[in-house]
Amino acid sequence: QNKNQKTSFNLPIQHSNASPSAMTISSFFNNGLLSVLGILLSAYSIYVEYRVEHKAENPDDVFTALCDIEAIGASCSTVFSLPEAKMLSFFGLVPHGSILDIPNGYLGIAFYALSLTRHVTGIQRSGLLSHLFYPTVNLIITTLAFSSSIFLARKLYIIQEVCVVCITTHIINTTIFYRSIQEALSVSEGKIKRQ
């Protein structure tokens, strides 16, 4: 084998027995679309949290978030005001009130941006950032995102609060996590067959 040949991660072709309609839905809601939706929701959560946090500075400013839906008892602004809304400081990874004490929305944007980049460019990468695109590394990253969703969803259940934005991002994280498992298994099976 040529030593100068670049290593690539080509996923084997999978023949699915799923119905055409199921495959069409899966293709439409691909990781690219889910990531874009995740970025938009994360950005909006940052905006809502900022408005709620600075509400005391301008008492005359009446703000109601679009995700505060009284008809179903949903209040994302209440959830975004919880200590868990800044997980880095909540878990003691960064000092409270420091420049790194950022809302979870920023972490979400970073995660979805990476997922979107992988979807657009494929998993064949070269250079310093190539390791971030390895299926195994991607599985680790998506596992962290999925774990955070489990933790935050449990908090919503405990306080009996409905957060439409949160629930939607949890569904997105779970879907991307599931697909990362499939990708990692496909690559692993491909390696075994080549041995």
Stockholm file with secondary structure:
# STOCKHOLM 1.0

chainA/1-195         QNKNQKTSFNLPIQHSNASPSAMTISSFFNNGLLSVLGILLSAYSIYVEYRVEHKAENPDDVFTALCDIEAIGASCSTVFSLPEAKMLSFFGLVPHGSILDIPNGYLGIAFYALSLTRHVTGIQRSGLLSHLFYPTVNLIITTLAFSSSIFLARKLYIIQEVCVVCITTHIINTTIFYRSIQEALSVSEGKIKRQ
#=GR chainA/1-195 SS CCTTSCCCCCCCCCCCCSCHHHHHHHHHTCHHHHHHHHHHHHHHHHHHHHHHHTGGGCTTCCCCCTTCBGGGTBCHHHHTTSGGGSHHHHTTSSCTTSTTCCCHHHHHHHHHHHHHHHHHHCSCCCSGGGGGGSHHHHHHHHHHHHHHHHHHHHHHHHHTCBCHHHHHHHHHHHHHHHHHHHHHHHHHHHHHHHC
#=GC SS_cons         CCTTSCCCCCCCCCCCCSCHHHHHHHHHTCHHHHHHHHHHHHHHHHHHHHHHHTGGGCTTCCCCCTTCBGGGTBCHHHHTTSGGGSHHHHTTSSCTTSTTCCCHHHHHHHHHHHHHHHHHHCSCCCSGGGGGGSHHHHHHHHHHHHHHHHHHHHHHHHHTCBCHHHHHHHHHHHHHHHHHHHHHHHHHHHHHHHC
//
